[in-house]
Amino acid sequence: VELVYNGVHVGTYYLCEHIKIDGNRLDINDPYDEDDPYSGIPEDYGYLLESDDAYDEAWGFTTKCYVPFLFKDDGNQAMLDYAAALVRGIENNLYAGNYDQAFANMDLASFVDFWLVQELMMNSETKHPKSCYSYINEGIMYAGPVWDFDWGTFVPTNTAFRLAKAIYYERLFEDPAFVARVKERWAELKPAFEEIPPFIEAEKVRLDKSASINIELWPISSRTNGDETLSYDAAVTRMINAY
């Protein structure tokens, strides 16, 4: 969005909604819904979890693989015990090769899509992990919603898979059935993926005036991705080429 404040153009901004449990965002059964008091049975509800090595939430647990899962909302011990048992059970079954048992509590479609998005964006934060979301609903673990693509995305020197060993993908890709699902989904979505470069090019033209104003207002001093010293056109071309 272009923001004009008290009649003054103050730059171009990215506007988005935070991830939270809500009927219009992550639509799962909220244990803190004011209109539906908590029953005391944790299995009846959904939980938004963040995997982040900062471990900066009040309620959370860590698995044997040292993956942190933090409640993004308030919690209690019963909720924590339930979520921890479910996630640890999935992890234990994956690493024991009991894929069918693990998959009984996983939404595989979401894990496939999550991987595709992260790889196409060249996002490495999931490897830490940082800002990596998942959620539990009705006894099933889902990957996502996706979040936080501000660091190291679309860097041309990133030529290898970014998530080959992140979270549980190391084990998932050892299962032929999961690999087959990924290949099937890739074939289904690839025509849409191929439409992204011309879309980026069109957006470049549409945002050209905004970009020229914004860079004057907010010069870029960071050197995170390597495109900060390029011109607007060159940076967009680099992005398309990397993609």
C-alpha positions as CSV (number, residue, x, y, z in Angstrom):
1,V,0.0,0.0,0.0
2,E,1.0,3.6,-0.5
3,L,0.6,5.5,2.7
4,V,-0.4,9.1,2.8
5,Y,-0.4,10.5,6.3
6,N,-1.8,14.0,7.0
7,G,-1.5,14.7,3.3
8,V,2.2,13.6,3.1
9,H,3.3,10.5,1.1
10,V,5.4,8.5,3.6
11,G,6.2,5.5,1.5
12,T,5.2,2.1,0.2
13,Y,4.4,-0.6,2.8
14,Y,3.4,-4.3,2.9
15,L,0.1,-4.8,4.6
16,C,-0.9,-8.2,5.9
17,E,-2.8,-9.9,8.7
18,H,-0.9,-11.6,11.5
19,I,-1.6,-15.3,11.9
20,K,-4.1,-16.0,14.7
21,I,-7.0,-18.3,15.5
22,D,-10.1,-16.6,14.1
23,G,-13.0,-17.5,11.8
24,N,-11.6,-15.3,9.1
25,R,-7.9,-16.4,9.5
26,L,-7.0,-19.7,11.0
27,D,-10.4,-21.2,11.4
28,I,-10.0,-23.8,14.1
29,N,-11.8,-24.3,17.4
30,D,-10.4,-21.6,19.7
31,P,-10.1,-22.7,23.4
32,Y,-10.4,-19.0,24.3
33,D,-13.5,-18.2,22.4
34,E,-15.6,-15.9,24.7
35,D,-18.8,-17.2,23.2
36,D,-17.9,-20.9,23.7
37,P,-16.2,-21.5,27.1
38,Y,-13.4,-24.0,27.3
39,S,-14.7,-27.5,28.1
40,G,-11.6,-28.6,29.9
41,I,-11.0,-31.3,27.3
42,P,-7.9,-30.3,25.2
43,E,-8.7,-32.7,22.4
44,D,-11.8,-30.7,21.5
45,Y,-9.7,-27.7,20.4
46,G,-7.2,-26.4,18.0
47,Y,-3.7,-24.9,18.8
48,L,-1.5,-22.6,16.8
49,L,2.2,-23.5,17.3
50,E,5.4,-21.7,16.4
51,S,8.7,-23.4,16.0
52,D,11.3,-20.8,16.9
53,D,14.7,-21.3,18.5
54,A,14.3,-18.0,20.4
55,Y,11.8,-20.0,22.6
56,D,10.1,-16.7,23.6
57,E,6.6,-17.8,24.5
58,A,5.3,-18.8,28.0
59,W,4.0,-22.3,27.0
60,G,6.0,-24.7,24.9
61,F,7.9,-28.0,24.6
62,T,10.8,-29.5,22.7
63,T,11.0,-32.8,21.0
64,K,13.8,-35.4,20.9
65,C,15.0,-33.8,17.6
66,Y,15.3,-30.5,19.5
67,V,12.4,-28.9,17.6
68,P,10.7,-26.3,19.7
69,F,6.9,-25.9,19.6
70,L,5.5,-22.8,21.3
71,F,1.9,-21.9,21.9
72,K,1.1,-18.6,20.2
73,D,-1.8,-18.2,22.6
74,D,-2.1,-18.7,26.3
75,G,-2.2,-22.3,27.5
76,N,-2.4,-24.7,30.4
77,Q,-0.7,-27.9,31.4
78,A,-3.4,-30.1,30.0
79,M,-3.2,-28.4,26.6
80,L,0.5,-28.6,26.6
81,D,0.6,-32.3,27.5
82,Y,-1.9,-33.1,24.8
83,A,-0.1,-31.1,22.0
84,A,3.3,-32.5,23.1
85,A,2.1,-36.1,23.1
86,L,0.6,-35.7,19.7
87,V,3.7,-34.1,18.1
88,R,6.2,-36.3,19.8
89,G,4.2,-39.4,18.7
90,I,4.4,-38.2,15.1
91,E,8.1,-37.6,15.4
92,N,8.8,-41.0,17.1
93,N,6.8,-42.8,14.4
94,L,8.6,-41.0,11.6
95,Y,12.0,-41.8,12.9
96,A,11.0,-45.4,13.6
97,G,9.9,-45.8,10.0
98,N,6.3,-46.2,11.1
99,Y,5.0,-43.8,8.4
100,D,1.4,-45.0,8.4
101,Q,1.1,-44.4,12.1
102,A,2.7,-40.9,11.8
103,F,0.6,-40.0,8.8
104,A,-2.6,-40.9,10.7
105,N,-2.0,-37.7,12.7
106,M,-0.6,-35.5,9.9
107,D,-2.3,-33.6,7.1
108,L,0.2,-34.5,4.4
109,A,-1.3,-32.1,1.8
110,S,-0.3,-29.2,4.0
111,F,3.2,-30.5,4.5
112,V,3.6,-30.9,0.7
113,D,2.4,-27.4,0.0
114,F,4.5,-25.9,2.9
115,W,7.6,-27.5,1.4
116,L,6.9,-26.2,-2.1
117,V,6.4,-22.7,-1.0
118,Q,9.5,-22.6,1.1
119,E,11.7,-24.1,-1.6
120,L,10.4,-21.8,-4.3
121,M,11.0,-18.8,-2.1
122,M,14.4,-20.2,-1.1
123,N,13.5,-19.5,2.5
124,S,16.0,-21.0,5.0
125,E,14.5,-19.8,8.2
126,T,12.7,-23.1,8.7
127,K,16.1,-24.8,9.2
128,H,16.8,-22.9,12.5
129,P,13.8,-23.0,12.9
130,K,12.5,-19.4,12.9
131,S,8.9,-18.2,12.5
132,C,7.8,-21.7,11.4
133,Y,4.1,-22.3,12.1
134,S,2.0,-25.4,12.4
135,Y,-1.2,-26.1,14.1
136,I,-3.2,-28.9,15.6
137,N,-6.9,-29.4,15.0
138,E,-9.1,-32.4,15.9
139,G,-6.0,-34.6,16.5
140,I,-4.3,-33.8,13.2
141,M,-1.1,-31.7,12.8
142,Y,-1.0,-29.3,9.8
143,A,2.1,-27.5,8.4
144,G,1.7,-23.7,8.1
145,P,0.3,-21.1,7.7
146,V,3.5,-19.9,5.9
147,W,5.0,-16.8,7.3
148,D,8.1,-14.5,7.3
149,F,10.0,-14.3,4.0
150,D,12.1,-11.3,4.9
151,W,15.6,-12.9,5.1
152,G,17.6,-14.6,2.4
153,T,14.8,-15.3,-0.1
154,F,15.4,-15.3,-3.9
155,V,19.2,-15.3,-3.7
156,P,20.6,-16.6,-7.0
157,T,23.5,-18.4,-5.2
158,N,21.0,-20.7,-3.4
159,T,21.1,-23.7,-5.8
160,A,20.4,-26.5,-3.4
161,F,17.2,-27.6,-1.6
162,R,16.8,-25.3,1.4
163,L,14.6,-27.6,3.5
164,A,16.1,-31.0,2.7
165,K,16.8,-31.7,6.4
166,A,14.6,-29.1,8.1
167,I,12.0,-30.1,10.7
168,Y,10.8,-33.5,9.5
169,Y,11.4,-33.4,5.8
170,E,14.6,-35.4,6.0
171,R,12.4,-38.4,7.1
172,L,9.4,-37.6,5.0
173,F,11.4,-37.7,1.8
174,E,12.7,-41.2,2.6
175,D,9.1,-42.4,2.2
176,P,8.2,-43.2,-1.4
177,A,4.6,-42.4,-0.8
178,F,5.4,-38.9,0.3
179,V,7.7,-38.3,-2.6
180,A,5.0,-39.4,-4.9
181,R,2.6,-36.9,-3.4
182,V,5.1,-34.1,-3.8
183,K,5.7,-35.1,-7.5
184,E,1.9,-35.2,-8.2
185,R,1.4,-31.8,-6.5
186,W,4.3,-30.3,-8.4
187,A,2.9,-31.4,-11.7
188,E,-0.5,-30.0,-10.8
189,L,0.9,-26.6,-9.8
190,K,3.8,-26.1,-12.2
191,P,1.6,-24.3,-14.8
192,A,0.6,-21.8,-12.2
193,F,4.2,-21.4,-11.0
194,E,5.3,-20.6,-14.6
195,E,2.9,-17.6,-14.6
196,I,4.7,-16.0,-11.7
197,P,7.6,-14.3,-13.7
198,P,5.3,-12.4,-16.0
199,F,3.2,-11.4,-13.0
200,I,6.3,-10.0,-11.2
201,E,7.2,-8.1,-14.4
202,A,3.7,-6.6,-14.5
203,E,3.9,-5.6,-10.9
204,K,7.3,-4.0,-11.5
205,V,5.7,-1.7,-14.1
206,R,2.6,-1.0,-11.9
207,L,4.8,-0.1,-8.8
208,D,7.5,1.8,-10.7
209,K,6.4,5.3,-9.5
210,S,5.9,4.1,-5.9
211,A,9.4,2.5,-5.9
212,S,11.1,5.7,-7.0
213,I,9.4,7.7,-4.3
214,N,9.9,5.0,-1.6
215,I,13.7,4.6,-2.2
216,E,14.1,8.4,-1.7
217,L,12.2,8.3,1.5
218,W,13.7,5.1,2.9
219,P,17.2,4.3,1.5
220,I,18.2,0.7,2.1
221,S,21.2,0.3,4.3
222,S,21.1,-3.5,5.0
223,R,23.0,-6.0,3.0
224,T,20.9,-9.1,3.6
225,N,20.0,-10.4,0.2
226,G,22.6,-8.8,-2.1
227,D,20.2,-6.8,-4.2
228,E,20.1,-3.7,-2.0
229,T,22.6,-1.8,-4.1
230,L,21.0,-2.6,-7.4
231,S,18.6,-0.4,-9.3
232,Y,14.9,-1.2,-9.0
233,D,14.8,-2.8,-12.5
234,A,17.9,-4.8,-11.9
235,A,16.7,-6.0,-8.5
236,V,13.4,-7.2,-10.0
237,T,15.3,-8.9,-12.9
238,R,17.5,-10.6,-10.3
239,M,14.5,-11.8,-8.4
240,I,12.9,-13.3,-11.6
241,N,16.1,-15.0,-12.6
242,A,16.5,-16.5,-9.1
243,Y,12.9,-17.8,-9.2
